[in-house]
């Protein structure tokens, strides 16, 4: 039951190794792939003869994850081997179920068109990033990106062309942002980007690079980007929460649209200009 009820692959690996030692009396059991040992339970007695067996847990078309079991002089190796195979058969089914569940969780947190995170996924991540920045007195910036005159593309060239523009924007973000930055499709033709350890001034420079790169891409079909930026330093007393960062970035985006689009406005600039 512990194998069947495992919540994730790490837990399943630990349960399998533990069961080999506690239930089957193996000297040592470990789960490993080609790069690391996931877990190891027990210890091999070098003074006693041993028998070993390695069985694959993962599916044939995925990275090979195997269970290695070492026993000290089993009295009936045939019976022990069959019991081991029975448990591994259950573990394989549980492993496959977890792969399917993980895939479903990923789809639920991913925008189907662009492959970016969706609104639900980025909201959770932003909360963590905000608390981390607050705890470490670090920088954190949020930008909301709107594609200018996107409806015109749909109306002129059709919705498939509009989809291509959205995919182009997603590719632009992934090409010009750091691996630890996060970007999601916020809704329609809007995107939200979270930049850890970045203040508004640096975020504005990043935003301008994104705007220039996107505008220069023929796949953009003449659309441009308008960007609003907020950072954690701009939050006033009593307004310290991640949701306010998004609200302020959205306010800057509105101001940038009113300023003529295809530009970047930060909370600092908005405050300075009144």
Secondary structure, 3 states (H helix, E strand, C coil): CCCCCCCCHHHHHHHHHHHHHHCCCCCEEEEECCCCEEEEEECCCCCCCEEEEEEECCCCCCCCCEEEEEEECCCCHHHHHHHHHHHHHHHHHHHHHHHHHHHHHHHHCECCCCCCECHHHHHHHHHHHHHHHHHHCCCEEEEEEEECCHHHHHHHHCHHHHHHHHHHHHHHHHHHCCCCCEEEEEECCEEEEEEECCCHHHHHHHHHHHHHHHHCCHHHCCCCEEEEEEEHHHCCCCCCCHHHHHHHHHHHHHHHHHCCCCCEEEHHHHHHHC
